[in-house]
Amino acid sequence: MAPLSYPTSPPPSDADLRRLSAQTARDLQSVCRDHGWALHIASAEPASGSAYVQFPPLRVDVAQQIIAGLRRLLNSRCAECAAIKRRRAQAIRDKDMATAAAAAMAMGRHQRAVH
């Protein structure tokens, strides 16, 4: 049996990685600014084929606010997602595959539109 082969794409160039780093730093700085944090986030030099950004030293209270915000973001559930999941699960329990399929389509549309 022959091993699976996967198509490989060329690694990104340093110029591409620098552009990615710069855009990511701008986006992250903008989000921080929207939350009232005056952080200067900078792009860093690429290394080992990866793009990086640099944070300045953070006061503990700012770091704790960022941690709390990330926890809320990662632990919060979208009410619409939960409702669609409940409808689909009930349809599956009821063996109503048409409704289950419709719920799956609704979830896809919702995910693309909102998340």
Backbone bond lengths (Angstrom), bond angles and torsions (degrees), N, CA, C in turn:
res aa  C-N    CA-C-N  psi(-1)  N-CA   C-N-CA  omega(-1)  CA-C   N-CA-C  phi
1 M - - - 1.447 - - 1.527 109.05 -
2 A 1.294 116.91 128.82 1.460 121.78 -177.62 1.520 110.17 -78.94
3 P 1.335 117.88 142.34 1.467 119.52 177.35 1.522 110.24 -66.49
4 L 1.319 114.73 151.35 1.462 119.65 176.59 1.513 109.49 -66.88
5 S 1.294 115.41 140.10 1.458 118.64 174.70 1.522 107.75 -115.84
6 Y 1.291 115.38 139.08 1.452 121.19 -179.01 1.516 108.68 -112.37
7 P 1.322 117.02 139.50 1.460 118.08 177.17 1.529 108.86 -65.25
8 T 1.283 115.12 139.30 1.460 119.15 178.42 1.518 108.50 -112.37
9 S 1.298 114.14 143.13 1.453 118.86 175.35 1.519 106.92 -109.91
10 P 1.304 116.54 153.64 1.464 118.04 -179.49 1.529 109.60 -63.91
11 P 1.315 116.90 146.66 1.470 118.61 178.52 1.527 109.57 -64.93
12 P 1.335 116.24 153.21 1.466 118.16 179.07 1.525 110.79 -65.06
13 S 1.298 115.43 148.72 1.467 119.94 178.73 1.529 109.63 -75.13
14 D 1.326 115.87 162.06 1.463 119.74 176.20 1.528 110.78 -59.62
15 A 1.331 117.06 -36.17 1.470 120.08 178.63 1.528 110.37 -63.54
16 D 1.342 116.63 -41.80 1.476 119.91 177.42 1.527 110.48 -63.36
17 L 1.319 116.46 -42.81 1.463 120.44 -179.92 1.525 111.31 -65.16
18 R 1.334 117.27 -37.28 1.468 120.34 177.24 1.530 110.68 -64.94
19 R 1.345 116.26 -42.12 1.469 119.48 177.55 1.527 110.59 -62.34
20 L 1.332 117.27 -43.67 1.454 121.49 178.47 1.523 110.92 -62.00
21 S 1.320 117.05 -44.09 1.466 121.19 178.47 1.525 111.07 -60.95
22 A 1.326 116.66 -45.16 1.463 120.72 -178.39 1.525 110.96 -64.09
23 Q 1.332 117.58 -44.78 1.464 121.02 179.76 1.525 111.07 -64.79
24 T 1.325 116.82 -42.37 1.462 120.84 179.58 1.524 110.57 -64.72
25 A 1.326 117.55 -41.59 1.466 121.11 177.97 1.526 110.47 -62.06
26 R 1.349 117.21 -43.43 1.472 120.04 178.03 1.516 111.08 -62.43
27 D 1.339 117.01 -45.37 1.465 120.56 -179.20 1.523 111.32 -62.73
28 L 1.313 116.66 -44.88 1.460 121.10 -179.39 1.524 110.98 -65.91
29 Q 1.316 116.68 -41.23 1.465 120.02 177.96 1.524 110.71 -64.15
30 S 1.319 117.39 -38.63 1.465 121.45 178.52 1.530 111.47 -63.22
31 V 1.328 116.19 -43.81 1.467 119.95 178.35 1.523 110.24 -63.14
32 C 1.333 116.62 -43.55 1.465 119.82 178.23 1.527 110.85 -62.02
33 R 1.328 117.14 -42.67 1.464 121.53 179.16 1.531 110.16 -61.60
34 D 1.347 117.16 -40.26 1.465 121.17 178.27 1.523 111.83 -60.63
35 H 1.329 116.74 -26.53 1.460 121.51 179.66 1.520 112.58 -96.95
36 G 1.334 116.60 7.77 1.455 120.52 175.84 1.517 115.05 86.38
37 W 1.314 117.48 12.18 1.460 120.58 179.56 1.521 108.88 -99.88
38 A 1.321 116.26 119.56 1.459 121.76 -179.11 1.523 109.56 -89.96
39 L 1.309 116.42 71.74 1.458 121.71 -179.71 1.519 109.28 -102.80
40 H 1.323 115.52 141.55 1.461 119.18 173.34 1.522 107.48 -103.28
41 I 1.314 116.06 102.31 1.457 121.76 -179.96 1.522 106.76 -98.52
42 A 1.313 116.10 128.92 1.461 121.00 -174.31 1.522 110.39 -118.72
43 S 1.308 114.52 154.63 1.470 118.66 172.53 1.516 107.80 -75.98
44 A 1.312 115.03 152.37 1.468 120.85 179.20 1.517 108.78 -119.86
45 E 1.298 115.70 166.93 1.468 120.44 178.73 1.525 110.03 -67.71
46 P 1.323 116.49 141.19 1.462 119.08 176.95 1.529 110.36 -65.95
47 A 1.327 114.41 151.29 1.465 119.84 177.33 1.516 109.03 -147.53
48 S 1.303 116.47 135.76 1.470 122.87 176.99 1.527 112.52 53.62
49 G 1.324 116.58 35.02 1.457 120.53 176.85 1.510 114.95 78.49
50 S 1.330 118.08 14.30 1.468 121.69 180.00 1.521 110.38 -122.34
51 A 1.330 115.17 152.48 1.467 121.98 176.86 1.525 108.73 -95.49
52 Y 1.329 116.55 147.79 1.457 121.34 -177.56 1.518 110.79 -136.67
53 V 1.347 115.28 155.47 1.461 122.53 168.91 1.524 107.39 -125.28
54 Q 1.343 115.97 157.95 1.456 121.16 -179.20 1.516 110.27 -118.08
55 F 1.319 115.25 133.49 1.461 121.84 172.57 1.515 108.28 -96.49
56 P 1.331 116.10 148.36 1.459 117.83 172.39 1.534 107.74 -77.23
57 P 1.324 117.77 168.75 1.470 117.81 172.00 1.533 108.41 -57.59
58 L 1.315 116.55 136.07 1.469 121.39 -177.26 1.517 110.33 -108.45
59 R 1.345 115.59 137.92 1.459 118.66 170.17 1.523 107.44 -64.33
60 V 1.305 116.85 150.79 1.455 121.46 -177.18 1.528 110.57 -60.00
61 D 1.341 118.10 -40.79 1.463 119.05 -177.94 1.531 111.42 -65.09
62 V 1.330 117.98 -35.19 1.463 120.97 177.41 1.529 109.75 -69.04
63 A 1.328 116.66 -44.36 1.466 120.21 178.12 1.528 110.35 -60.23
64 Q 1.325 117.46 -39.89 1.468 120.62 179.21 1.533 111.34 -66.15
65 Q 1.329 117.30 -36.54 1.471 120.22 176.53 1.525 110.49 -65.55
66 I 1.316 117.00 -40.89 1.464 120.98 178.53 1.526 109.76 -64.50
67 I 1.317 116.98 -43.84 1.467 120.95 178.10 1.526 110.37 -60.34
68 A 1.328 117.12 -46.51 1.474 120.46 -179.69 1.523 110.80 -62.02
69 G 1.327 117.13 -41.41 1.460 120.53 178.45 1.516 112.37 -63.81
70 L 1.319 116.45 -42.69 1.464 119.86 177.86 1.525 111.37 -64.68
71 R 1.331 116.81 -40.20 1.472 119.16 177.61 1.523 111.22 -61.90
72 R 1.336 117.20 -43.78 1.470 120.24 178.19 1.519 110.29 -60.73
73 L 1.320 116.18 -44.39 1.455 121.15 -178.97 1.529 110.88 -62.36
74 L 1.313 116.53 -45.56 1.460 120.70 -175.46 1.523 112.56 -76.78
75 N 1.328 117.91 -23.71 1.459 120.59 -177.41 1.521 113.61 -100.82
76 S 1.316 117.37 -11.15 1.460 118.64 -178.47 1.522 109.53 -81.24
77 R 1.311 115.15 146.80 1.455 120.05 179.91 1.518 108.11 -114.58
78 C 1.272 114.88 139.17 1.454 120.89 177.22 1.530 107.69 -73.79
79 A 1.323 117.39 127.60 1.467 121.42 -178.41 1.527 111.34 -61.80
80 E 1.324 117.24 -39.84 1.468 120.32 179.89 1.526 110.74 -66.40
81 C 1.338 117.33 -42.03 1.472 120.44 176.60 1.525 109.85 -58.52
82 A 1.331 116.33 -46.69 1.463 120.54 -178.69 1.529 110.79 -61.24
83 A 1.336 117.62 -41.55 1.467 120.90 -179.64 1.528 111.03 -65.25
84 I 1.312 116.63 -42.68 1.475 120.22 179.13 1.530 109.87 -64.29
85 K 1.334 116.74 -42.53 1.467 120.14 179.05 1.525 111.02 -61.90
86 R 1.337 116.27 -41.37 1.477 119.37 178.13 1.517 111.27 -62.93
87 R 1.346 116.77 -43.90 1.477 120.05 179.08 1.523 110.91 -61.31
88 R 1.312 117.06 -43.48 1.464 120.33 -179.40 1.522 111.36 -66.11
89 A 1.337 116.68 -43.74 1.467 119.96 179.44 1.524 111.00 -62.05
90 Q 1.328 116.90 -41.70 1.469 119.67 178.52 1.521 110.48 -65.39
91 A 1.305 117.38 -40.03 1.471 120.68 178.88 1.528 110.22 -62.86
92 I 1.313 117.61 -40.14 1.468 120.50 178.42 1.524 110.15 -65.83
93 R 1.341 116.44 -43.42 1.473 119.07 177.42 1.526 111.30 -60.10
94 D 1.348 115.53 -36.35 1.471 120.90 179.95 1.523 112.39 -83.80
95 K 1.334 116.55 1.03 1.476 122.72 -177.57 1.531 112.07 58.00
96 D 1.332 115.25 34.57 1.463 122.54 177.90 1.529 107.49 -100.02
97 M 1.325 114.96 83.78 1.466 119.80 -173.44 1.531 112.74 -68.20
98 A 1.317 117.88 -28.24 1.472 119.59 178.16 1.528 110.21 -65.09
99 T 1.335 116.61 -44.88 1.469 120.23 179.10 1.529 110.52 -68.30
100 A 1.330 116.60 -38.19 1.469 120.17 178.05 1.526 110.37 -62.18
101 A 1.325 116.68 -43.30 1.466 120.38 178.54 1.521 110.97 -65.17
102 A 1.329 116.34 -40.55 1.470 119.94 178.55 1.530 110.70 -63.45
103 A 1.336 116.41 -38.54 1.465 119.98 178.42 1.523 110.35 -65.98
104 A 1.329 116.89 -39.33 1.469 119.90 177.88 1.525 110.29 -62.85
105 M 1.312 116.90 -41.98 1.474 120.38 177.39 1.527 110.54 -64.49
106 A 1.329 116.25 -41.18 1.467 120.34 178.83 1.522 110.62 -62.18
107 M 1.340 116.59 -38.98 1.462 120.05 179.13 1.527 110.04 -64.80
108 G 1.302 117.51 -41.85 1.459 120.51 178.14 1.519 111.92 -60.83
109 R 1.341 115.89 -45.69 1.463 119.70 178.48 1.526 110.82 -62.86
110 H 1.346 115.76 -43.74 1.469 119.88 -179.87 1.524 110.93 -62.69
111 Q 1.336 117.31 -45.44 1.461 121.13 -179.66 1.524 111.23 -59.49
112 R 1.319 117.01 -44.59 1.473 120.41 -179.50 1.533 111.07 -67.27
113 A 1.315 116.53 -37.11 1.462 119.80 -175.85 1.531 112.90 -78.29
114 V 1.324 116.74 -36.18 1.461 119.59 -169.89 1.523 113.57 -108.64
115 H 1.293 116.69 -39.46 1.473 118.82 -172.90 1.504 109.11 -102.65
